[in-house]
Each structure stands twice: as structure tokens, then as C-alpha cells.
Amino acid sequence: MSKIKPSKGAPYARIMGVGGYRPTRVVPNEVILEKIDSSDEWIRSRSGISTRHWASAEETVAAMSVEASGKAIADAGIDPEQIGAVIVSTVSHFKQTPAVATEIADKIGAGKPAAFDISAGCAGFGYGLTLAKGMIVEGSAEYVLVIGVERLSDLTDLEDRATAFLFGDGAGAVVVGPSDEPHIGPSVWGSEGDKSETIKQTVPWNEFHGGDVSKLPLNEQGEIKFPAITQEGQAVFRWAVFEMAKVAQQALDAAGITADDLDVFIPHQANMRIIDSMVKTLKLPEHVTVARDVETTGNTSAASIPLAMERLLATGKAKSGDTALVIGFGAGLVYAATVVTLP
């Protein structure tokens, strides 16, 4: 017989508050066109993107996260000291260690919470939400701060016609807390590592340290390019449209609801064509509000879902208590989907 005392947490968990931060600089397609042979019409038709936000030197991963977190904590109506864990999903924090989550926890005045980073690409927010729910039900934290944050402008090859227009910067955060009713459904998450080459960093960091410089990519001036994110666009598009619609349906089934029961659909803001195709495949009713934040924010990877959620609530297009399907998918290839009640 075990001598270990069983853990005891809340029966369920819920999202209590949400906050977002978009950098002050707005970058229209015209700026992107300075370095690639394309057109505003082509970018809009292929991605639905008209503008994106790029961070300044002062708008670091930590600084943007602190701003978004402060809004989420205030929205949740709790004190920062009550945060028991901070989870940060990002691929664009360039310090291998320490985790940026520890810096953020200190700057928001959270005391001494558990704090760590995860790398799950565009599914990172969903991964963090799943972990937060588990912590609360298990009893290791009463309130968990989940942050998705990216400075993808640092990892964008502006000479790459296929990706230069896609990425933006920003931070989104939610506070997850205890609940007497289920407000975060079962997670449908996973990975398909056999497709890992379809979205990747162009050059590993170690190639810049003792690697063969002759093999590194060069820009138009003959200078070594900084690592960037690259992808096989058509392969990713097909996977997202066909396979992720199946995952989204699995999340609905796991939550015990149908598309008719939904009020809001918040997919990862990767591409407007992907979003519209998923809406069609899932046969979402007209009454379902669909997040299309990608038009003015671009693809912000792990930050895209909480940023889109925050904007829908701030503009009144969604309201507290609405039932929403959220799904993230991207590099890995990884995915995570669940049904939530909006805060």
C-alpha cells in the first residue's frame, strides 16, 4: 500500500481572464514588398494579411508578456501573488537559459511560482492550457498564468517570397483557475514528427559555432543570413485544412457537443484561406463567430489564439460565457484543440 498522500485540487478549471499586447509599429504589405517580387493583391489573396505588428528593441519577449499578463490578471480579478505557475510558450526567446518565464514571474510580482518555457510552435498555447488545467485539478497550483508570445520578425527572412509576409509579433495571456463546473474540455493533442521538415528553422544555432560557414545561406549582399523560419507552404496547407479539421471535430466530440452548440471558433491565425476552409469542412453554422485576427496581426504562432480571443471579447464580437472551439497547429508538426468557455 502506498504511503503517499493523494493530491487534491479543484474539480475543474476555467479561463478566468485574458490579455493581449500588440507592438506599436504597424507594418503594411508595402513594406514587405520592398524586398520580394510580389504584390499587395497576391499577399492578401494567398494569406488574407494586410498588416502585421513588429516589435521595437524595447518590446522584448519579456516586456510584451508582462503587458499582456498584467491585463489578464486584472481581468481575472486576482492578485499577482496568487499565481502558482507561469507557463510561457515561445520559439523566439533567444536565451537558451534561463527560461523567460522566471523573468516574467518576477516582473509581474507573482512571488515564487513554478515557471518554465515550452516550445510547441503554433500549438503552444493549447499545450500550455492543457498543462494549466492539469495543475489546477491535480492541486499543484490554484491559478496558472499561460502566455503565448513571439517576436517572429527576428526569425523572418524578408527575402523569402514564401514566408516574408506571414509573421508578426505579440503576446497573449490567460489566467486559468479553479471551477465547480467543466469550462475547459478534454484536449485533443499530438504530433506528427514524420512531417517535421515541413516547418523548420533554416539553420541550427550550432552551425554558427564551429560549423562550415560555406554551407550557410547568404543574403543579396553576400552576408550570412540569420536563422529564419521556413516552410513547405502547400504541404502545410493541405495538412492544416484536411487533418486539423478532423482534430477539431474530435475536440467537439470529446466535449460532448456539436458545431451547432458553438458560439465562437478561434483557430490558430496562420492563414485566412486555412481558416475559411476549416469553417467549411466543419460545416459551422452562420451564427458561429469566427476569429480572423490574422488580417491585421499576421501569424504570431503561440500568441495567435489568446490575441484573437482578447480582440473578440474587447470588440464585443464574442462575450463572456460563450462556448468556443480553439485549435492550434504548426511546427513539429504538432496540434492541440479543446472547447472552452470564454472568460
N, C-alpha and C positions, 0 to 999 in steps of 0.2 A: 504494500500500500504506500502511495506517495505521501511524503511528509510536507509537500509544498502546498501552501495555502492558495486556493484558487483566486484568480484575479476577478474583479468586479467593476464594470463600468456602466455606462448608460445603456438602456435597451436599444436605442437607435441614435443616429446622428443626423444633423441637418446643416445646410449652409445658412449662416446667421447674418452675414454681411459681405458686401463686395465693394471693391475699389479699383480704380484704374488710373494709369498715368501714361499720357502720350507726350513725347518730346515736343518742344515748342516749334521746331523747324518743320514746316510742311513742304514736301518735295513733289512737285508735279511731274508728269511724264516728260515734259520738255527738258528737264534736267537730265533725265536718264538718256534721252535721245542724243545728247552731246557726244556720247562715246559708242553708241551702237547704231547700226544701219537698220532703222525700223521707223515706226510712225505711231502717233498717239492712237490712231484708229486701230492699228494692229494690236497694241498692248491692251486696249480696252476690250477688243473682241476676243482675245485669247485668255485674258485673266479677269476682266472686269475692274481692273485697278486704274484709278485716275490720279490718286495721290498716295503718299505714304509719309510717315514721320521718321526723321533721322535725328539721333541724339547728338548733342554737343559734347565737348570734352567733360563738362561738369555733370552731364546726365549719364552717370555711370550705371552699371547694373545694380549696384547697391543703392544709389541715390534714387533711381526710378522705383525700386522695390519699396524703399522707405515711404515714398509718397503714396504709392498705391496701398500699402499696408495700413498707413495711418487712416485712410478713408474707410478701408474695410473694417478696421477695429471700431471706429466711430459708428459706422453703420450697424455693427453688431451690438453696440451698446455695452461693451465690456471695457475693462481697463487692460492696458498692455501687460501688466504684471500677471494677468490671468492666463496668458498664453503659455501652454505647456510644451509646445513643439512648433518649430518653424521648418517647413519643407520648401525648398526652392528648386524649381525645375528650370534649367537653363543649359544651353550649349555654348554660350558666348561670354562666359566669365573666364578670363584667360589665366587666372592664377590656379594652378593645379591644386594647391592647398594654401591656406585653409579654406574651407567651404565658405562661400559668401553668406550663407545663411547665418553664420555666427556673428558676422559684422552687422547684418540687418537686425538680428535679435537684440543686439546691444543698442543700436541707434534708435530703435522704437521703444526702448525701455521695458523690454519683456522680462528682465531679470536673468534667470539661468535656465532657459528652456532647452530641451533637446533641439539640435539644429543641424541640418545636413542638406546637401545638394543631391539632386538626381539628374541623370541625363537620359531622357526618353523622348527627345525631339519634340515633334508637334503633338505627341500623345502625353507629354509630360504633366500637363495639368490634370488629366484624368488619372494618371498614375498617382500623383500626389493626393488627389481627392480620395482615392481608394485607400491609401495608406492612412490618411487622416481619420477616415471613418473607422478603420480597424483599431486605431489607437484609442478612440473615444469609447468604442464598445468594449474593448479589452480592459480599459481603465488606466492606461499609462499616461493619458492627458485628458483634461476636461475640455480645453479649447486648443485647436490647432490652426495655425496660420499657413495657408497654402499659397505659394506665389509662383506665377509663371512670368519669366522676364527674359527679354532678349535685346541685344544690340547687334542685330544681323547685318547692319550696314558695315560692321567691321569684318564680316565674313562674306561680303558680296563682291564678285568680280564684275566691275562695271563695264568690262569689255566683252562679257559673255552675253550674247544676244538672247540666249535661252532663259537666263535667270536674273539678269541685271535689274529688271523692273519689278521683281516679285517681292523683295523683302523689306520689312520695316522694323522699327524699334518700339519698345514699350513694355509696360509691366501691368499685370493684373493680379489681384489678390482676393482671397476669400477667407473668412473665418468660419471654421467648422466646429460645431458644438453639440452638446447632448440634446436628445429629443425623446419624448414619450411615444412618438409615432414615427413610422419609417418615412423619411423625406429624402433619402439617398438610396436608390435601388441597387440591386446586385450589379457588380461590374462585369462587363464582358471585355476582357483584355487579353493581349497575347502578342506574339511576334512571328515574323516570317523571315528568319535570318538568311535564307537562301536568296533573298532579294535585297540583301544589304548593300549591294553595289549600285542600286538604282538612285539612292540619295546618299551622298558622302562628302567628306572633306577632301578637297583636291590633293593635298599633300599632307602626310602626317608630320607632327611637330619635330620628330627626331631627325627628319631629313634635313633640317636646318642646323643640326648639331652633328657635324662629322659625316653628313651624307654626301652623295655625289651631286655637287652643285650643277653639273652639266645636265642633269635629268630634271631639274626644277623648271617649272613653267616661267616664261618671260612675258612682260607686257610689251606694248608697242615701242617703248623707248629702250628695250633690251634689258630692263631691270628685272630682278627676280620678283615674282608675284608672291604676295602674302597668301597663305592658305584661304580658300573660299569654299562655299557650299556649291556643289554641282549636282545635277540630277538628269536622269533619262526621262524627259518630260512625258512622252507618250506611254511608256511603261507605267509610270507613276499614276498618270491619269486613268488608265484602264483599271489598275488595281483599286484606286480610290473609289471610282464610280461603281464598279461591279462588286468587289469584295467587301468594301466598307458599308455598302447598303445592307448587305447580309448581316454584318455585325450590328448595325443599328437596329435591325429588326429583332435580332437576338436579345438586345438590351430591352426592347419593348416587351418581348415575351417574358424575359426574366423578371421584369417589374409587374407583370400581370396586367398590362394594359395594351390597347391598340392605338393605332395612329389617330383614331377619332377622339381618344381621350387626351391627346396632347394639346397644349396651348402654344408652345414655343419649340422651335428646333434651332439649336445652336451647334452647328458643325464647326470643325477647325476651318479657319478662314484662309484656305490655301489658294482658292481659285473660284471665281463666280460660276464658271461652267461646271465644275465639280459639284458645287452646292446645288445648282439648279437640276443637275442630272440625278442627284441623290433624292431631291424632293420628288421628282417624277417617279423614280424607281420605288420609293417608299409609299407612293400614292398618298401623300399628305393632303388632308382636306384644306380648302381655301382659308378656313378660319385660323389655321396654324401660322403664327408669326415666325418668319424665317430670318435669322441673323445674316446680314450681308455687309458686315463691317469692313470686309476686305476692300471695298471700293475706295475708301478714304484712309485706310490704315495699312493696307498691304498684308502680307503674310508675316506675322510676328511669332510664328512657331508656338512655343509653350504659353505665350501670353495671349494668344488669339481668342480662346474661349472666354476667359474671365473679362477681357476687354470688351468683347462683343456683348457679354451678359450685362456688364455695367452700363454700356451705352443703351441697350434696350430698356433697362429699368429707368435710366435717367431721362430718356426721351418719352417715356410713357407708352412705348410700343409693347412692353411687357409689364406685368405688375406682380407685386408680392403675392405669393401663393400659387402662381401659375405652375403648371406641370411642364417641364422642359426635358427634351432629349438632347444630351450633349455627347459629342463624339470627336475624338482627336486621332490623327493618324499621320505617320511620317517616317523619318529616317530610322532604319533598323532592319526591316520595316516593322514598326510597332503600332499598336492601336489600343484604344480604351474608350468604351462607351457606357453610359449609365443614364438613368432617368432621375431627375432631381426636382425638388420643389424650390422655386426661386425665393430668395430672402426678401 
